[in-house]
Amino acid sequence: MGQTAHVSADVWTSVVTVVPAVSLAAWLWLLLARGFFWRTDVRLPARREPAGWPSVCVVVPARDEAAVLPSSLPSLLAQDYPGPAEVFLIDDGSTDGTGELACELARRHEGLPLTVASPGEPPAGWTGKLWAVRHGIGLARAREPEYLLLTDADIAHAPDSLRGLVSAAHAGGFDVVSQMARLRVESVWERLVVPAFVYFFAQLYPFRWIGGGRTGTGRKKGKKGTRTAAAAGGCVLLRAGAAERARIPDAIRHAVIDDVALARAVKGGGGRVWLGLADRVDSVRPYPRLHDLWRMISRSAYAQLRHNPLLLAGTVVGLALVYLVPPAAVLAGAATGHAVTAVLGGAAWLVMAGTYLPMLRYYRQPLWLAPLLPLTAFLYLLMTVDSAVQHYRGRGAAWKGRTYARPDAVAEEG
């Protein structure tokens, strides 16, 4: 009996030492070998303005966006762009007067010409947003633009946003230039969850691996030839020729995570993609309650895992090992007197918090939020599991009154 207890104690000691050690090793790998995902200096490349400004058509899919349009659409109409540019707002079956409001805003604000159209209900196999994008691109083709700017109805652009995007695409030879809009962080839940959302996205799709181009510093970054592809759907400048070659949006018509699917389709066809953080492109959509953020994240979390139970299980274990073990090891080590366990857990927690600091600075949030990242990660774990539960209940990915049950075609990391 005493020998059994001794063996059990040895096993327990090994577990409480090895598990936090593995977590620390994972964090050191993430810190040094994951494309420096935690840095926030991948911004729009330095401008080199073209001799002649190409034509651009802006496509804005909008469904029940009357609440945010007054804060976003005027910024598009007011773009200071030297070349031909036009805005197409595609009203995707709105019931709140989105289309009428857009026309009224265009009458009140001088600027780029605006066309408002509606494509009707999407046919089977299409998400509503991509059906609207298809209709907008179809209208734009009559203008024969060189570029398409795909931007969401909740995105507000600085006056020189379009100019900067086109300059970056011209200078870098990119077929896609995408900026991840700065999301709103005003409520308590937004402060806790939103910066982590961008942090986790960058961890999954390191920006330096996507572009393999130049950052705002002018130094060469990234891994040439990498297959990693992603974009941020709120702000995507797409070369029209690349869209035609990649059959955008038809090739990704069923994609719930359409931005990543778009980038993969373009890059898979030999195109060049750049993604970075925005300085003056902002989302004005509020997420004041945890429920609002939960719905936004859970609607596509399981689609990101390709509706694969094994990937779900691996994600849950991975999140627990990387984010939950460090604070648990600190508490367990302190409670049981295992100093090594506490030190290993504390070191992993310290590295974790340190990698989160740049994102908090980018969002102008207090740095004391960094040690709370395990709590936020636990919330994301629950949201991911809930996304899977909703899928198996037959509810699929729900958004603004529509449910998409079909598995998503998302970009995979190479």
C-alpha positions in Angstrom: 0.0 0.0 0.0 2.8 2.4 0.9 4.7 1.5 -2.2 1.6 2.2 -4.3 1.2 5.6 -2.7 4.9 6.3 -3.3 4.5 5.4 -7.0 1.4 7.6 -7.3 3.2 10.5 -5.7 6.1 10.1 -8.2 3.6 10.0 -11.1 1.9 13.1 -9.8 5.2 14.9 -9.4 6.2 14.0 -12.9 2.8 15.2 -14.3 2.9 18.6 -12.5 6.4 19.1 -13.7 6.2 17.9 -17.3 2.9 19.5 -18.3 3.9 23.1 -17.4 7.3 22.4 -19.0 5.6 21.5 -22.2 3.5 24.6 -22.0 6.6 26.8 -21.5 8.3 25.1 -24.5 5.2 25.8 -26.6 5.3 29.4 -25.6 9.0 29.7 -26.4 8.3 28.2 -29.8 5.4 30.6 -30.4 7.6 33.5 -29.3 10.5 32.8 -31.7 9.2 30.5 -34.5 5.7 31.5 -35.3 6.5 34.4 -37.6 6.7 36.9 -34.7 2.9 36.9 -34.8 2.8 39.0 -31.7 4.4 42.0 -33.2 2.1 44.8 -34.5 4.5 46.6 -36.9 3.1 45.0 -40.1 1.4 48.0 -41.4 0.6 49.3 -44.9 3.8 49.3 -47.0 5.4 52.6 -47.8 3.7 54.4 -50.7 5.0 54.7 -54.2 2.2 56.5 -56.0 1.6 55.4 -59.6 2.1 57.8 -62.5 -1.5 57.3 -63.5 -4.1 56.3 -61.0 -6.1 53.2 -61.9 -9.9 53.0 -61.7 -11.4 51.4 -58.6 -14.9 50.2 -57.9 -15.9 49.9 -54.2 -18.3 47.0 -53.4 -20.2 47.2 -50.1 -22.4 44.2 -49.2 -25.0 45.4 -46.6 -27.7 43.6 -44.7 -29.7 45.5 -42.1 -26.9 48.1 -41.6 -28.9 51.2 -41.0 -27.5 51.6 -37.5 -23.9 51.9 -38.7 -24.1 53.4 -42.2 -24.2 57.1 -41.0 -20.8 56.5 -39.4 -19.2 54.5 -42.3 -20.7 55.3 -45.7 -19.8 59.0 -45.7 -16.2 58.1 -45.2 -16.2 56.1 -48.4 -17.9 58.8 -50.4 -15.3 61.3 -49.1 -12.3 59.4 -50.4 -9.5 61.6 -51.7 -8.6 59.5 -54.7 -7.1 61.1 -57.8 -8.4 58.4 -60.2 -11.8 57.2 -61.3 -13.7 55.6 -58.4 -17.3 54.6 -57.7 -19.2 53.0 -54.8 -21.7 50.1 -55.2 -23.7 49.3 -52.1 -25.5 46.1 -52.5 -28.6 45.8 -50.2 -28.8 42.2 -49.3 -32.4 41.8 -48.4 -32.4 44.4 -45.6 -35.6 45.1 -43.6 -34.4 48.3 -41.9 -34.2 50.7 -44.8 -30.5 50.2 -45.4 -30.8 51.0 -49.2 -33.0 54.1 -48.7 -30.7 55.4 -46.0 -27.6 54.9 -48.3 -29.3 57.0 -51.0 -30.1 59.7 -48.5 -26.6 59.8 -47.2 -25.3 60.1 -50.8 -27.6 63.1 -51.3 -26.3 64.7 -48.2 -22.6 64.1 -48.7 -20.8 65.1 -51.8 -18.1 62.8 -53.1 -17.8 59.6 -55.1 -20.9 58.5 -57.0 -23.0 55.8 -55.4 -25.1 53.1 -56.9 -27.5 51.1 -54.7 -28.8 47.8 -55.9 -30.3 44.5 -54.6 -29.5 41.0 -55.9 -32.5 39.3 -54.4 -32.3 36.2 -52.2 -29.2 34.0 -52.7 -29.6 30.7 -54.5 -28.7 27.4 -52.9 -25.0 27.0 -52.3 -24.3 30.8 -51.8 -23.9 32.8 -48.6 -25.9 36.0 -48.7 -22.8 38.2 -48.4 -21.0 36.6 -51.3 -24.1 36.6 -53.5 -24.2 40.4 -52.9 -20.5 40.7 -53.7 -21.1 38.8 -56.9 -23.8 41.2 -57.9 -21.7 44.2 -57.0 -18.7 42.9 -59.0 -21.0 42.2 -61.9 -22.2 45.9 -61.9 -18.6 47.1 -61.5 -17.3 45.1 -64.6 -19.2 47.5 -66.9 -16.7 50.2 -65.7 -13.7 47.9 -66.4 -11.9 48.8 -63.1 -8.4 47.7 -62.5 -9.1 47.2 -58.8 -12.0 46.3 -56.6 -12.3 47.4 -53.0 -14.4 45.0 -51.0 -15.3 46.6 -47.7 -18.0 45.9 -45.1 -20.8 48.3 -44.3 -19.5 48.9 -40.7 -16.0 50.0 -41.8 -15.0 53.7 -41.7 -12.1 54.8 -43.9 -9.8 57.7 -43.5 -9.9 60.1 -46.5 -6.7 58.7 -47.9 -7.5 55.0 -47.3 -8.2 54.1 -50.9 -5.2 56.1 -52.1 -2.9 54.2 -49.7 -4.2 50.8 -50.6 -3.8 51.3 -54.3 -0.3 52.8 -53.8 0.7 49.7 -51.7 -0.6 47.3 -54.3 1.2 49.2 -57.1 4.5 49.4 -55.2 4.5 45.8 -54.0 2.9 44.1 -57.0 0.2 42.7 -54.8 -3.0 41.2 -56.1 -4.6 41.5 -52.7 -3.9 44.2 -50.1 -6.0 43.8 -47.0 -6.0 45.7 -43.7 -7.5 44.4 -40.5 -9.7 47.2 -39.4 -9.3 48.4 -35.8 -12.3 47.1 -34.0 -14.3 49.0 -31.4 -13.1 48.6 -27.8 -15.3 50.7 -25.5 -17.4 48.3 -23.4 -15.9 46.1 -20.7 -16.4 43.0 -22.8 -14.9 44.6 -25.9 -11.8 45.5 -24.0 -11.4 41.9 -22.7 -12.2 40.0 -25.9 -11.5 42.2 -29.0 -7.7 42.6 -28.8 -7.4 38.9 -28.1 -9.5 38.2 -31.2 -6.9 39.9 -33.4 -4.1 38.4 -31.4 -5.4 34.9 -32.0 -6.0 35.5 -35.7 -2.4 36.7 -36.1 -1.2 33.6 -34.2 -3.2 31.4 -36.6 -2.2 33.4 -39.7 1.1 35.2 -39.0 1.1 38.4 -41.2 4.7 38.1 -42.1 4.1 34.6 -43.6 1.2 35.9 -45.7 2.8 38.7 -47.6 6.5 37.8 -47.8 6.7 41.5 -48.8 7.9 44.6 -47.2 6.5 46.2 -44.0 6.2 49.8 -43.3 9.9 49.8 -42.2 11.0 48.9 -45.7 12.8 45.8 -44.5 12.1 42.5 -46.2 10.0 40.2 -44.1 8.2 36.9 -44.3 8.9 33.5 -45.8 9.0 33.3 -49.5 6.8 30.7 -51.1 4.8 30.2 -48.0 1.2 28.9 -48.5 -0.2 30.8 -45.6 -3.1 32.9 -46.9 -5.5 35.2 -45.2 -7.3 38.5 -45.5 -9.5 40.7 -43.4 -12.9 41.0 -45.0 -13.6 44.5 -43.8 -11.0 46.0 -46.1 -9.8 44.0 -49.2 -8.3 45.7 -52.3 -8.4 43.1 -55.0 -6.9 43.3 -58.5 -9.8 42.7 -60.9 -7.7 40.5 -63.1 -6.7 38.3 -60.1 -10.4 38.1 -59.2 -11.3 36.8 -62.6 -8.4 34.3 -62.6 -9.4 33.0 -59.2 -13.1 33.0 -60.1 -14.0 35.3 -57.2 -16.5 35.0 -55.7 -18.0 32.0 -57.5 -15.1 29.7 -56.3 -15.8 30.5 -52.7 -19.6 31.0 -52.9 -20.4 28.8 -49.9 -17.6 30.2 -47.6 -18.7 31.6 -44.2 -15.1 32.7 -43.6 -15.0 34.4 -46.9 -12.0 36.7 -46.4 -9.6 33.8 -45.7 -11.1 31.8 -48.5 -10.7 34.7 -51.0 -7.0 35.1 -50.0 -6.4 31.3 -50.4 -8.1 31.3 -53.9 -6.0 34.2 -55.1 -2.7 32.9 -53.7 -3.5 29.4 -54.9 -3.7 30.9 -58.4 -0.3 32.4 -58.2 -1.3 35.8 -56.9 0.4 37.8 -54.2 -1.4 38.7 -50.9 -0.5 41.2 -48.2 -2.3 41.6 -44.9 -1.5 43.9 -42.0 -3.0 46.0 -39.2 -4.8 49.2 -40.1 -4.0 52.7 -38.7 -6.9 54.6 -40.0 -9.5 52.0 -41.0 -11.9 51.4 -38.2 -15.0 49.2 -37.5 -17.8 51.2 -36.0 -19.9 48.1 -35.1 -20.5 47.9 -31.4 -20.4 44.7 -29.4 -21.4 46.0 -26.0 -22.4 42.6 -24.4 -20.6 39.3 -24.1 -23.6 37.8 -26.0 -22.9 40.0 -29.0 -19.2 38.9 -29.1 -20.1 35.3 -28.4 -22.5 35.2 -31.4 -20.0 36.9 -33.7 -17.2 34.4 -32.8 -19.2 31.2 -32.4 -21.0 31.6 -35.7 -17.8 30.7 -37.7 -15.5 29.1 -35.1 -16.4 25.5 -36.0 -16.3 26.3 -39.7 -12.7 27.4 -39.1 -12.1 23.8 -38.0 -13.8 22.5 -41.1 -16.5 20.9 -38.9 -14.0 18.2 -38.0 -14.4 16.7 -34.5 -10.8 15.7 -34.3 -9.7 19.2 -35.0 -12.1 20.4 -32.4 -10.6 18.0 -29.8 -7.1 19.1 -30.7 -8.0 22.7 -30.5 -9.6 22.3 -27.0 -6.5 20.4 -25.8 -4.2 22.9 -27.4 -5.9 25.9 -25.9 -5.9 24.3 -22.5 -2.2 23.3 -22.7 -1.0 26.7 -24.0 -3.3 29.1 -22.2 -4.8 27.4 -19.1 -2.0 25.3 -17.8 0.3 28.2 -16.9 -2.0 29.9 -14.4 -3.2 26.5 -13.1 0.4 25.4 -12.6 1.2 28.6 -10.6 -1.8 28.0 -8.4 -1.1 24.2 -8.0 2.5 24.8 -7.3 1.8 27.4 -4.7 -0.8 25.2 -3.0 1.2 22.0 -3.0 4.7 23.4 -2.4 6.0 22.3 -5.8 8.3 25.2 -6.5 9.4 23.9 -10.0 5.8 23.6 -11.1 5.0 27.2 -10.0 8.2 28.5 -11.7 7.5 26.8 -15.0 3.9 27.9 -15.0 4.9 31.4 -14.1 7.5 31.6 -16.8 5.0 30.4 -19.4 2.4 32.9 -18.1 5.0 35.7 -18.3 5.9 34.9 -21.9 2.2 34.7 -22.8 1.5 38.1 -21.3 4.6 39.6 -22.9 3.5 38.6 -26.3 0.1 40.1 -25.7 1.4 43.5 -24.7 2.0 44.9 -28.3 -1.6 44.1 -29.2 -2.9 45.9 -26.1 -0.8 48.9 -27.0 -2.1 48.9 -30.5 -5.6 49.0 -29.1 -4.6 51.6 -26.5 -5.7 49.4 -23.7 -4.3 49.1 -20.1 -1.4 46.7 -20.0 -2.7 45.0 -16.8 -5.1 43.2 -19.1 -2.2 41.0 -20.4 -2.3 38.5 -17.4 -6.0 38.0 -18.0 -5.4 36.4 -21.4 -6.0 32.9 -20.0 -9.5 34.0 -19.0 -10.2 35.3 -22.5 -8.7 32.1 -24.0 -11.1 30.1 -21.9 -14.0 32.1 -23.2 -12.8 31.4 -26.8 -12.6 27.7 -25.9 -16.2 27.8 -24.8 -17.3 29.7 -27.9 -15.6 27.2 -30.1 -17.3 24.3 -28.3 -20.6 26.1 -28.5 -20.1 26.6 -32.3 -19.7 22.9 -32.7 -22.8 22.2 -30.5 -24.9 24.6 -32.7 -23.6 22.9 -35.8 -24.6 19.4 -34.6 -28.0 20.7 -33.5 -28.5 21.6 -37.2 -28.4 25.3 -36.7 -25.2 25.9 -38.6 -23.5 29.4 -38.8 -26.2 32.0 -38.1 -25.9 35.6 -39.0 -28.6 38.3 -39.4 -31.5 35.9 -39.9 -29.7 33.4 -42.2 -28.2 30.0 -41.3 -25.4 28.4 -43.3 -25.2 24.7 -42.5 -22.8 23.7 -45.3 -19.1 23.3 -44.3 -17.0 26.2 -45.1 -14.1 26.3 -47.6 -11.5 28.1 -45.5 -7.9 28.8 -46.1 -5.5 26.4 -44.5 -2.1 27.3 -43.3 0.8 25.7 -45.1 
